[in-house]
Structure formats: C-alpha cells, structure tokens
C-alpha cells in the first residue's frame, strides 16, 4: 500500500464508497473507562438497595468510633454544643387577640406549661432526662446511627397526658422487608403505602444486642406502631430513601486508618525511646539471659541507666526506629482536613489546632461552619421539635391544663416560634459595631440583631424593662439608656477588618 492510500475512500463489496464516520471522544471524562478507571466503582441501585446490606455494619462501626476515636467524640460534642447548646430550642408564642394585640396571658401560660413539661422526669416515659437532653440525644443519634426514633405515648398518668420514648434504631428491624396483602410494603422495618409514605413501624420487642439483660424472649418478636405515634428523624440523601445512614460514612475509613496510624506511631516512638536491640554472636551461644521467651529465645531485662557486660564474642545491635518522622505532622493534618470536610465542619474546630491562624481565617471558617449548624437546626426543628410541640399542645389543651381551650389550638400553634442557640463572635467589638451601623442606616432591625444572639426582640425589650423596674425598686439609677436617639460614632480602626494573627 502506498503512503497516500490512507486518504482514498474505501469501497464495499459492491464497489460503493464507504463513508468514514467521525470518531467522537467521550463527552464526560468522569464516564471514561480503561486502566486508569478500573478502580472507579459505581452503582445503579436504589438508595434502599445500597443501604440495606450495609446499614447494620455502618451503624456498629460508627458507634465504635464514637467510643474510642477522639475525633469522632469531638464531632459529636460539637453537634451537641452548637446545634442544641445549653438551652436547646426555646419557645416564643406570639398569638394575637381579635383586636390584633399580643395575647400576653395566653402566650405566657403556654410557655410556662411547656417549660414545666420539659423538666427532667416529665417529658420521657423513664423520667431520666429533660427536654434539652432529649434534643441532644436525638442529634447525636442522627449523626452516629444515621437516624433517631421517638415514640409518643399518650396516657393520663403522664405529665400533660403525653410523654416520649427514645428508641434505638436497632429495634426497628431492618431485616423485615416484604409485601403485605393490603398493598403496603415493608422496607427495613418501615411499612409504606403506595406513595411510599410511612404508615407504621415494626419494632422488635427487645433490643437485639441486649444479650445480658433480655428477659422478654417469650414475648412477641415484633410490635407494630402506627406512624402517628412515631417520629422518625433522619436526613435523606436521595429520593425514596427509607432509613438513614450515619453521618460518619464519608469519613469513616479515613478515621479508622488514621487512628491505626497514630497508634502505630505512638508505639513506635515509645519503642524508639526505649532503645532496644539484639545480642548477636558468631556461634549463637555464649549469652546468659535473664529469661527465655517461648522457652527458646533468650532475653535480657534492662532498666534505664544500667549497663551490662557482654560475654566474649557477643555483640549488641541496636534497634532504633526513627518513625514518626518530620512528614508525620503534615500527613496527619492532611488526613484531618479530609475528615473535617467529610463531616461538614472546619479543620480548626475538629482538631483544636489554632496554629498559624488569623482573625480573618478563623472568622470565615466560623461563618461557614455556623451556616452548617443552622441548617442542622432547621432540619431538627422541622423533623422533630415542631412535631413534639404540636402533639404536646393539643394534649395539654385537651386536658385543660392551661387557660387556653382546645378550639384555640390553631391560633397558638401557628404563632409559636422556636429559636436555636446563637454564637458569640470571634471579635465581639467589631461585630457589635457593625450591628450599630446597620441599625443606624436602617439596614438591620432590632429583631435581626437580637436573633444573632438567640433572643427575640419582645424578650429583649421585656428584659430591659424588668431591669429598669428592679433598679427603681432599689433606688439605683439606670445609667445606660438604650435607643436614646443618638448612636456613638464608629471608630474606623475598630470597624476595619484587620488581619491580626491570633
């Protein structure tokens, strides 16, 4: 074949020219195949099909990390402290009367009764924890186990005829999946209707891992609980997902391997500090040992600061491991940054590492992290807190525990608000100055500023009024009069965003 024959048109068996089709490259490089992508595994299964074979193992491994991994423990602590805080979600009722004014007496009655019900001994069937601790248990269960189950019990023996039972996710039998004669479907213990809406939950009568204390083996294995008696809290990641997956999942493998690496590095450093070694001789004998290991290998016990005279012909070979080396710290930080990203928090918060940080970097990291906490607060409020409150309010009004009758339920339920915890700023003086500027220029309202501190403007003004009344009662002059019409000028040096090293 001549060199230019490649440019000639090819012909088929009939002598007709064959059209050469253009060769297209793959439009999405992420869909490429070949040697470099052989280990890029993918799945086309549904969310439930992927979760079912792994849910129990993921949950048990997440619990193991929460027990023994310091960074997993730190993450759960950050969630409890930042999503819930020391006060939890606080209730503010703003129901109006027929003339458009606040129903002060009715609102106060609901708020007071809610606080009483939330005390330890009132809100749970076992009487062990308070409402704030229930919220902390729920957010920790969601993060560690991927989900939380809360059963609502209604009985006249409970405070306000309603109480909560926190159920571990192990009791919702993930092995129970089948089609029912009525057309419903059970998926991993959750009974669904034709629209995939939960209608019931199938619970084991006892915890499957309660090996040492189970005394209910003769009782029925499964208990069917109607959906209106159960609150299932989890953050779905895909449409059609029935059960939740642990929030540790993206970072679990790295957390385990990093923990094993750190353990090996600590042991290696300890061995290196001990300066161990081996005794060698050409003939293999002549060494009198202190003891024998496995009845065959001679060993010598040595204490710090002691020297031994070796027999003739015996030499000492030291064993001096140098790891962890200088690269350990940078590699450790890189792994922690990946873990922090997988958990959705900042590296600084997870590691407690404030080295080489500045005001601007800390502030930016804190703002991003607090946005994530606010999203979690919104999720928990909609999927758990509001549901509990609505059920409690109806029960309380029905039994007549407050002055508001049941027919007023909609008026109070619609005007009830919950506020999560707020955060103090990295530099409070700069942030407060910015708030004053916003108020002065009409960009912010008092409600906006109060909300940043987890307060309501009505609560703020009422507290100021109470302070003034108390000072008048004791004859103390109230020297700091807010909202006096004159706002102090802003110091340009304070308002500027200076990048001072911390």
RODO-2510 file (C-alpha; in nm, 4 decimals, decimal comma):
residues 502
     n   res          X          Y          Z
     1     x     0,0000     0,0000     0,0000
     2     x     0,1323     0,3431    -0,0977
     3     x     0,1805     0,6076     0,1632
     4     x    -0,1075     0,8216     0,0344
     5     x    -0,3552     0,5312     0,0142
     6     x    -0,4869     0,6226     0,3595
     7     x    -0,6589     0,9283     0,2059
     8     x    -0,8503     0,7216    -0,0512
     9     x    -1,2128     0,6321     0,0068
    10     x    -1,2677     0,2684     0,0937
    11     x    -1,5187     0,0656    -0,1080
    12     x    -1,7507    -0,2149    -0,0036
    13     x    -1,8066    -0,5455    -0,1847
    14     x    -2,0382    -0,3783    -0,4423
    15     x    -1,7805    -0,1147    -0,5286
    16     x    -1,9634     0,1702    -0,3486
    17     x    -1,7675     0,4209    -0,1457
    18     x    -1,7914     0,3656     0,2300
    19     x    -1,8500     0,6797     0,4382
    20     x    -1,5951     0,7174     0,7116
    21     x    -1,7735     0,8081     1,0377
    22     x    -1,6002     1,0609     1,2671
    23     x    -1,4612     0,9287     1,5917
    24     x    -1,6023     1,1195     1,8928
    25     x    -1,4339     1,1437     2,2291
    26     x    -1,6410     1,0776     2,5403
    27     x    -1,8240     1,3970     2,6404
    28     x    -1,7855     1,3356     3,0173
    29     x    -1,4387     1,2415     3,1322
    30     x    -1,5871     1,1086     3,4545
    31     x    -1,7525     0,8330     3,2467
    32     x    -1,4247     0,7199     3,0889
    33     x    -1,3216     0,3562     3,1114
    34     x    -0,9864     0,1888     3,0861
    35     x    -0,6878     0,1098     3,3004
    36     x    -0,6949     0,4358     3,4974
    37     x    -1,0649     0,3948     3,5831
    38     x    -1,0769     0,0243     3,6659
    39     x    -1,0964     0,1005     4,0389
    40     x    -1,3665     0,3671     3,9931
    41     x    -1,6613     0,1604     4,1111
    42     x    -2,0189     0,2738     4,0547
    43     x    -2,3677     0,1504     4,1310
    44     x    -2,7077     0,1951     3,9732
    45     x    -2,9045     0,0543     4,2666
    46     x    -3,1673     0,2486     4,4581
    47     x    -3,0928     0,4207     4,7878
    48     x    -3,2558     0,1430     4,9915
    49     x    -3,0824    -0,1325     4,7917
    50     x    -2,7433     0,0239     4,8616
    51     x    -2,8170     0,0922     5,2276
    52     x    -2,9773    -0,2408     5,3222
    53     x    -2,6663    -0,4658     5,3183
    54     x    -2,4503    -0,2034     5,4913
    55     x    -2,6764    -0,0256     5,7415
    56     x    -2,6044    -0,2502     6,0394
    57     x    -2,2273    -0,2585     5,9850
    58     x    -2,2067     0,1179     5,9254
    59     x    -2,4016     0,1801     6,2447
    60     x    -2,1906    -0,0510     6,4599
    61     x    -1,8634     0,0898     6,3216
    62     x    -1,9810     0,4463     6,3799
    63     x    -2,0561     0,3553     6,7411
    64     x    -1,7108     0,2032     6,7758
    65     x    -1,5560     0,5258     6,6505
    66     x    -1,7739     0,7293     6,8889
    67     x    -1,6492     0,5177     7,1810
    68     x    -1,2790     0,5042     7,1028
    69     x    -1,1862     0,7681     6,8432
    70     x    -1,1145     1,1110     6,9882
    71     x    -1,2090     1,2973     6,6701
    72     x    -1,5420     1,1171     6,6413
    73     x    -1,6086     1,2051     7,0039
    74     x    -1,5122     1,5646     6,9310
    75     x    -1,7534     1,5812     6,6362
    76     x    -2,0466     1,4602     6,8451
    77     x    -1,9568     1,7095     7,1163
    78     x    -1,9531     1,9929     6,8618
    79     x    -2,3013     1,8933     6,7432
    80     x    -2,4412     1,8837     7,0952
    81     x    -2,2848     2,2171     7,1876
    82     x    -2,3583     2,4068     6,8659
    83     x    -2,6817     2,2627     6,7292
    84     x    -2,8549     2,2308     7,0686
    85     x    -2,6484     2,4275     7,3198
    86     x    -2,7185     2,4729     7,6876
    87     x    -3,0770     2,5982     7,6395
    88     x    -3,1959     2,3939     7,3455
    89     x    -3,4718     2,5292     7,1230
    90     x    -3,6562     2,7983     7,3178
    91     x    -4,0273     2,8611     7,2634
    92     x    -4,1719     3,2053     7,1893
    93     x    -4,5515     3,2213     7,1459
    94     x    -4,6934     3,5287     6,9705
    95     x    -5,0634     3,4529     6,9369
    96     x    -5,2821     3,7579     6,8749
    97     x    -5,6209     3,8524     7,0132
    98     x    -5,9159     3,9503     6,7941
    99     x    -5,8088     4,3168     6,8037
   100     x    -5,4571     4,2313     6,6729
   101     x    -5,2685     4,2666     7,0010
   102     x    -5,0486     4,0053     7,1652
   103     x    -5,2394     3,7636     7,3878
   104     x    -4,9982     3,8146     7,6744
   105     x    -5,1725     3,5929     7,9302
   106     x    -5,2379     3,3068     7,6888
   107     x    -4,8883     3,3160     7,5414
   108     x    -4,7289     3,3189     7,8852
   109     x    -4,9467     3,0294     8,0010
   110     x    -4,8379     2,8122     7,7080
   111     x    -4,4699     2,9000     7,7513
   112     x    -4,4754     2,8331     8,1263
   113     x    -4,6513     2,4993     8,0862
   114     x    -4,4061     2,3949     7,8118
   115     x    -4,1114     2,4668     8,0415
   116     x    -4,2686     2,2600     8,3197
   117     x    -4,3273     1,9664     8,0859
   118     x    -3,9658     1,9864     7,9662
   119     x    -3,8185     1,9313     8,3114
   120     x    -3,6399     1,6100     8,3959
   121     x    -3,8930     1,3457     8,4970
   122     x    -4,1837     1,4870     8,2954
   123     x    -4,1167     1,4585     7,9230
   124     x    -3,9893     1,0977     7,8928
   125     x    -4,1509     0,7719     7,9991
   126     x    -3,8462     0,6662     8,2027
   127     x    -3,8263     1,0059     8,3763
   128     x    -3,4475     1,0202     8,3463
   129     x    -3,3732     1,3141     8,1178
   130     x    -3,5013     1,6626     8,0442
   131     x    -3,6283     1,8018     7,7143
   132     x    -3,2879     1,9588     7,6443
   133     x    -3,1150     1,6241     7,6916
   134     x    -3,3702     1,4581     7,4630
   135     x    -3,2755     1,7044     7,1886
   136     x    -2,9061     1,6275     7,2408
   137     x    -2,9692     1,2533     7,2281
   138     x    -3,1627     1,2914     6,9038
   139     x    -2,8956     1,4947     6,7209
   140     x    -2,6235     1,2578     6,8424
   141     x    -2,8237     0,9527     6,7322
   142     x    -2,8812     1,1081     6,3903
   143     x    -2,5094     1,1723     6,3453
   144     x    -2,3822     0,8426     6,4857
   145     x    -2,6578     0,5983     6,3846
   146     x    -2,7973     0,7942     6,0905
   147     x    -3,1449     0,8203     6,2413
   148     x    -3,3455     0,8501     6,5610
   149     x    -3,6843     0,7073     6,6584
   150     x    -3,9086     0,8728     6,9169
   151     x    -4,2359     0,7131     7,0197
   152     x    -4,5147     0,9364     7,1523
   153     x    -4,7093     0,7839     7,4423
   154     x    -5,0448     0,9268     7,5447
   155     x    -5,1713     0,8353     7,8888
   156     x    -5,3362     1,0218     8,1748
   157     x    -5,0578     0,9088     8,4094
   158     x    -4,8016     1,1258     8,2273
   159     x    -4,7453     1,4986     8,2716
   160     x    -4,9961     1,6699     8,0392
   161     x    -5,1013     1,3184     7,9293
   162     x    -4,8093     1,2847     7,6876
   163     x    -4,4544     1,1518     7,7118
   164     x    -4,1686     1,0446     7,4857
   165     x    -3,9738     0,7218     7,4496
   166     x    -3,6392     0,7285     7,2684
   167     x    -3,5928     0,4042     7,0747
   168     x    -3,2578     0,2907     6,9388
   169     x    -3,2618     0,2243     6,5668
   170     x    -3,1577    -0,1415     6,6230
   171     x    -3,5116    -0,2180     6,7405
   172     x    -3,6650    -0,1176     6,4058
   173     x    -3,5996    -0,4480     6,2315
   174     x    -3,4018    -0,3727     5,9158
   175     x    -3,4230    -0,7431     5,8239
   176     x    -3,8013    -0,7226     5,7878
   177     x    -3,8906    -0,6487     5,4244
   178     x    -4,1956    -0,7900     5,2472
   179     x    -4,5128    -0,7130     5,0533
   180     x    -4,8379    -0,7139     5,2531
   181     x    -5,1780    -0,8369     5,1313
   182     x    -5,3296    -0,4868     5,1637
   183     x    -5,0812    -0,3484     4,9088
   184     x    -4,8472    -0,1916     5,1618
   185     x    -4,4770    -0,2712     5,1579
   186     x    -4,2392    -0,3146     5,4494
   187     x    -3,8855    -0,1927     5,3858
   188     x    -3,6283    -0,2467     5,6595
   189     x    -3,8979    -0,2396     5,9265
   190     x    -4,0871     0,0627     5,7905
   191     x    -4,4328    -0,0021     5,6463
   192     x    -4,5087     0,2162     5,3425
   193     x    -4,8235     0,2788     5,1416
   194     x    -4,8438     0,3043     4,7622
   195     x    -4,6958     0,6559     4,7759
   196     x    -4,4015     0,5427     4,9936
   197     x    -4,5468     0,7278     5,2917
   198     x    -4,4770     0,5597     5,6285
   199     x    -4,7911     0,4184     5,7865
   200     x    -4,6360     0,2040     6,0606
   201     x    -4,3082     0,0862     6,2122
   202     x    -4,2301    -0,2740     6,3051
   203     x    -4,0231    -0,2866     6,6230
   204     x    -3,8535    -0,5762     6,7941
   205     x    -3,9931    -0,6242     7,1423
   206     x    -3,6408    -0,6016     7,2842
   207     x    -3,3002    -0,4768     7,1725
   208     x    -3,1301    -0,7479     6,9610
   209     x    -2,7957    -0,6762     7,1253
   210     x    -2,9200    -0,6824     7,4850
   211     x    -2,7593    -1,0211     7,5430
   212     x    -2,7018    -0,9971     7,9160
   213     x    -3,0294    -0,8490     8,0343
   214     x    -3,3012    -0,9687     7,7960
   215     x    -3,5909    -1,1245     7,9872
   216     x    -3,8601    -1,0798     7,7212
   217     x    -3,7659    -1,3666     7,4906
   218     x    -4,1105    -1,5222     7,5339
   219     x    -4,2924    -1,2049     7,4265
   220     x    -4,3980    -1,1367     7,0645
   221     x    -4,0974    -1,0641     6,8461
   222     x    -4,2463    -0,7684     6,6580
   223     x    -4,4636    -0,4778     6,7662
   224     x    -4,6454    -0,2705     6,5063
   225     x    -4,6556     0,1015     6,5905
   226     x    -4,8742     0,3383     6,3891
   227     x    -4,6888     0,6219     6,2179
   228     x    -4,8801     0,8901     6,4101
   229     x    -4,7238     0,7535     6,7303
   230     x    -4,3677     0,7530     6,5974
   231     x    -4,1291     1,0287     6,4889
   232     x    -3,8562     0,9086     6,2544
   233     x    -3,5764     1,1637     6,2332
   234     x    -3,3174     1,1250     5,9583
   235     x    -3,1652     1,3366     5,6840
   236     x    -3,2467     1,1791     5,3447
   237     x    -2,9690     1,1995     5,0873
   238     x    -3,1632     1,0504     4,7953
   239     x    -3,5256     1,0386     4,6862
   240     x    -3,7100     0,7311     4,8102
   241     x    -3,4716     0,6668     5,0993
   242     x    -3,6485     0,4817     5,3827
   243     x    -3,3797     0,4624     5,6530
   244     x    -3,0946     0,6973     5,7422
   245     x    -2,7206     0,6456     5,7064
   246     x    -2,4595     0,7545     5,9564
   247     x    -2,3058     1,0977     5,9018
   248     x    -1,9659     0,9364     5,9603
   249     x    -1,9927     0,7357     5,6353
   250     x    -1,7782     0,9614     5,4064
   251     x    -1,5007     0,9930     5,6659
   252     x    -1,5251     0,6565     5,8409
   253     x    -1,2483     0,4753     5,6524
   254     x    -1,0005     0,7623     5,6910
   255     x    -1,0822     0,7997     6,0616
   256     x    -1,0150     0,4308     6,1204
   257     x    -0,6895     0,4222     5,9237
   258     x    -0,5652     0,7468     6,0764
   259     x    -0,6392     0,6146     6,4228
   260     x    -0,4430     0,2973     6,3478
   261     x    -0,1547     0,5035     6,2054
   262     x    -0,1400     0,7240     6,5138
   263     x    -0,1442     0,4200     6,7406
   264     x     0,1411     0,2634     6,5462
   265     x     0,3368     0,5912     6,5546
   266     x     0,2937     0,6213     6,9322
   267     x     0,4048     0,2620     6,9871
   268     x     0,6966     0,3116     6,7501
   269     x     0,8042     0,6297     6,9294
   270     x     0,7850     0,4504     7,2631
   271     x     0,9905     0,1625     7,1290
   272     x     1,2435     0,4096     6,9875
   273     x     1,2703     0,5842     7,3237
   274     x     1,3401     0,2509     7,4932
   275     x     1,6497     0,1875     7,2710
   276     x     1,6012    -0,1855     7,2423
   277     x     1,8308    -0,4130     7,0466
   278     x     1,9588    -0,7638     6,9802
   279     x     2,2571    -0,9639     7,1065
   280     x     2,4469    -1,1442     6,8338
   281     x     2,7412    -1,3836     6,8358
   282     x     2,9169    -1,5815     6,5596
   283     x     2,8361    -1,9173     6,7157
   284     x     2,4948    -1,8235     6,8519
   285     x     2,5830    -1,9174     7,2094
   286     x     2,7786    -1,7704     7,4959
   287     x     2,4986    -1,5386     7,6097
   288     x     2,3488    -1,5933     7,9549
   289     x     1,9960    -1,4492     7,9551
   290     x     1,7667    -1,3418     8,2346
   291     x     1,4735    -1,5341     8,0922
   292     x     1,3533    -1,7251     7,7879
   293     x     1,0700    -1,6194     7,5598
   294     x     0,8572    -1,9061     7,4291
   295     x     1,1041    -2,1378     7,6086
   296     x     1,3638    -2,0885     7,3365
   297     x     1,4648    -1,7267     7,2707
   298     x     1,6865    -1,5763     7,5445
   299     x     1,6030    -1,2222     7,6577
   300     x     1,7625    -0,9759     7,8987
   301     x     1,5723    -0,7284     8,1127
   302     x     1,7318    -0,3821     8,1333
   303     x     1,6398    -0,0723     8,3319
   304     x     1,7131     0,2902     8,2333
   305     x     2,0664     0,3999     8,3273
   306     x     2,2069     0,0468     8,3658
   307     x     2,4898    -0,1172     8,1717
   308     x     2,5633    -0,4853     8,1216
   309     x     2,8903    -0,6571     8,0438
   310     x     2,8512    -0,8889     7,7463
   311     x     3,0137    -1,2316     7,7276
   312     x     3,3115    -1,2853     7,4977
   313     x     3,2125    -1,2985     7,1312
   314     x     2,8657    -1,1369     7,1828
   315     x     2,7895    -0,8076     7,0137
   316     x     2,4949    -0,5709     7,0580
   317     x     2,2924    -0,4464     6,7596
   318     x     2,0596    -0,1608     6,8459
   319     x     1,7052    -0,1268     6,7187
   320     x     1,6351     0,2443     6,6815
   321     x     1,3212     0,3216     6,4727
   322     x     1,3047     0,6813     6,3565
   323     x     0,9308     0,6985     6,2830
   324     x     0,7301     0,9182     6,3343
   325     x     0,9411     1,1373     6,1088
   326     x     0,9064     1,5037     6,0156
   327     x     0,6487     1,4156     5,7489
   328     x     0,4066     1,2700     6,0036
   329     x     0,2625     1,6043     6,1168
   330     x     0,1838     1,7307     5,7660
   331     x     0,0331     1,3958     5,6652
   332     x    -0,1740     1,3893     5,9849
   333     x    -0,3075     1,7381     5,9130
   334     x    -0,3953     1,6455     5,5547
   335     x    -0,5966     1,3464     5,6753
   336     x    -0,7742     1,5546     5,9391
   337     x    -0,8677     1,8169     5,6814
   338     x    -1,0272     1,5476     5,4682
   339     x    -1,2148     1,4090     5,7705
   340     x    -1,3368     1,7571     5,8655
   341     x    -1,4612     1,8158     5,5111
   342     x    -1,6438     1,4819     5,5122
   343     x    -1,8119     1,5674     5,8437
   344     x    -1,9013     1,9191     5,7312
   345     x    -1,7098     2,1117     5,9975
   346     x    -1,3911     2,3161     5,9988
   347     x    -1,0472     2,1653     6,0499
   348     x    -0,9793     2,4130     6,3297
   349     x    -1,2868     2,3063     6,5272
   350     x    -1,2232     1,9335     6,4823
   351     x    -0,8517     1,9373     6,5601
   352     x    -0,8317     2,2263     6,8123
   353     x    -0,5341     2,3444     6,6059
   354     x    -0,5083     2,7256     6,6167
   355     x    -0,1508     2,7387     6,4937
   356     x    -0,0804     2,9926     6,2154
   357     x    -0,4375     3,1219     6,2088
   358     x    -0,5598     3,4783     6,1771
   359     x    -0,8748     3,6693     6,2636
   360     x    -0,9973     3,6641     5,9031
   361     x    -0,9366     3,2929     5,8524
   362     x    -1,1000     3,1981     6,1822
   363     x    -1,3960     3,4246     6,1122
   364     x    -1,4506     3,2853     5,7618
   365     x    -1,4248     2,9276     5,8857
   366     x    -1,6592     3,0006     6,1751
   367     x    -1,9201     3,1598     5,9462
   368     x    -1,9205     2,8637     5,7074
   369     x    -1,9417     2,6189     5,9945
   370     x    -2,2237     2,8082     6,1641
   371     x    -2,4233     2,8049     5,8418
   372     x    -2,3994     2,4254     5,8548
   373     x    -2,5128     2,4263     6,2178
   374     x    -2,8082     2,6495     6,1297
   375     x    -2,9098     2,4056     5,8563
   376     x    -2,8974     2,1249     6,1114
   377     x    -3,1073     2,3336     6,3495
   378     x    -3,3649     2,3894     6,0778
   379     x    -3,3682     2,0182     5,9965
   380     x    -3,4120     1,9175     6,3609
   381     x    -3,6765     2,1825     6,4190
   382     x    -3,8936     2,0720     6,1263
   383     x    -3,8479     1,6960     6,1635
   384     x    -3,8636     1,6652     6,5425
   385     x    -3,9166     1,9665     6,7680
   386     x    -4,2279     2,1061     6,5962
   387     x    -4,3873     1,7611     6,5805
   388     x    -4,3378     1,7063     6,9530
   389     x    -4,4649     2,0553     7,0355
   390     x    -4,7783     2,0224     6,8209
   391     x    -4,8643     1,6897     6,9845
   392     x    -4,7982     1,8324     7,3327
   393     x    -5,0029     2,1488     7,2715
   394     x    -5,3068     1,9501     7,1555
   395     x    -5,2789     1,7147     7,4534
   396     x    -5,2358     1,9992     7,7030
   397     x    -5,5327     2,1948     7,5701
   398     x    -5,7459     1,8821     7,5565
   399     x    -5,6883     1,8007     7,9229
   400     x    -5,7420     2,1640     8,0274
   401     x    -5,4001     2,2143     8,1850
   402     x    -5,3845     2,5764     8,0599
   403     x    -5,6385     2,8548     8,0322
   404     x    -5,6474     2,8265     7,6527
   405     x    -5,9229     2,5907     7,5246
   406     x    -5,8690     2,3294     7,2541
   407     x    -6,0665     2,5284     6,9968
   408     x    -5,7857     2,7897     7,0071
   409     x    -5,5237     2,5341     6,9022
   410     x    -5,4704     2,6683     6,5513
   411     x    -5,4300     3,0253     6,6721
   412     x    -5,1491     2,9347     6,9120
   413     x    -4,9841     2,6617     6,7056
   414     x    -4,9485     2,8892     6,4029
   415     x    -4,7934     3,1701     6,6075
   416     x    -4,5433     2,9578     6,8019
   417     x    -4,1764     3,0011     6,7137
   418     x    -3,8630     2,8209     6,8250
   419     x    -3,5173     2,9736     6,8344
   420     x    -3,1970     2,7749     6,8397
   421     x    -2,8796     2,8761     7,0113
   422     x    -2,6718     3,1628     6,8766
   423     x    -2,2956     3,2134     6,8786
   424     x    -2,0655     3,4785     7,0145
   425     x    -1,8396     3,6285     6,7504
   426     x    -1,4653     3,5944     6,7129
   427     x    -1,4260     3,9690     6,7798
   428     x    -1,7439     4,0887     6,9620
   429     x    -1,6426     4,4573     6,9460
   430     x    -1,6208     4,4589     6,5666
   431     x    -1,9442     4,2677     6,5250
   432     x    -2,1308     4,4921     6,7685
   433     x    -2,0030     4,7989     6,5866
   434     x    -2,1294     4,6542     6,2593
   435     x    -2,4710     4,5965     6,4191
   436     x    -2,4851     4,9585     6,5375
   437     x    -2,4011     5,0778     6,1858
   438     x    -2,6739     4,8559     6,0424
   439     x    -2,9307     4,9919     6,2862
   440     x    -2,8264     5,3490     6,2235
   441     x    -2,8564     5,3161     5,8460
   442     x    -3,1822     5,1216     5,8516
   443     x    -3,0285     4,8037     5,7094
   444     x    -3,0930     4,5968     6,0235
   445     x    -3,3812     4,5851     6,2689
   446     x    -3,3763     4,5134     6,6408
   447     x    -3,5158     4,1699     6,5627
   448     x    -3,2229     4,0968     6,3284
   449     x    -2,9696     4,1907     6,5939
   450     x    -3,1497     4,0056     6,8743
   451     x    -3,1777     3,6929     6,6586
   452     x    -2,7975     3,6812     6,6239
   453     x    -2,7827     3,6317     6,9998
   454     x    -3,0617     3,3737     7,0131
   455     x    -3,3176     3,6185     7,1501
   456     x    -3,6489     3,7621     7,0425
   457     x    -3,6962     4,1405     7,0315
   458     x    -4,0020     4,1133     7,2570
   459     x    -3,7982     3,9130     7,5067
   460     x    -3,5148     4,1671     7,4840
   461     x    -3,7369     4,4707     7,5464
   462     x    -3,9179     4,2951     7,8290
   463     x    -3,5862     4,2152     7,9956
   464     x    -3,4712     4,5774     7,9680
   465     x    -3,7997     4,6932     8,1197
   466     x    -3,7638     4,4456     8,4067
   467     x    -3,4098     4,5678     8,4713
   468     x    -3,5278     4,9280     8,4870
   469     x    -3,8143     4,8411     8,7226
   470     x    -3,5822     4,6458     8,9505
   471     x    -3,3357     4,9363     8,9676
   472     x    -3,6130     5,1799     9,0522
   473     x    -3,7257     4,9451     9,3285
   474     x    -3,3782     4,9531     9,4847
   475     x    -3,3170     5,3203     9,4106
   476     x    -3,0409     5,2563     9,1572
   477     x    -3,0136     5,4919     8,8619
   478     x    -3,0248     5,3272     8,5210
   479     x    -2,7273     5,4974     8,3575
   480     x    -2,7280     5,3060     8,0261
   481     x    -3,0361     5,4168     7,8355
   482     x    -3,0649     5,2309     7,5032
   483     x    -3,2384     5,3644     7,1933
   484     x    -3,1855     5,7235     7,3098
   485     x    -3,1750     5,8601     6,9565
   486     x    -2,8013     5,9158     6,9472
   487     x    -2,5632     5,6397     6,8429
   488     x    -2,1992     5,6703     6,9267
   489     x    -1,9680     5,7256     6,6261
   490     x    -1,7894     5,4246     6,4907
   491     x    -1,4160     5,4069     6,5332
   492     x    -1,2680     5,3449     6,1905
   493     x    -0,9878     5,1358     6,3377
   494     x    -1,2390     4,9146     6,5160
   495     x    -1,4690     4,8788     6,2156
   496     x    -1,1878     4,7824     5,9817
   497     x    -1,1269     4,4161     5,9216
   498     x    -0,7722     4,3900     6,0390
   499     x    -0,5941     4,0625     5,9799
   500     x    -0,4318     4,0274     6,3223
   501     x    -0,2626     3,6978     6,3960
   502     x    -0,4172     3,5035     6,6768
***
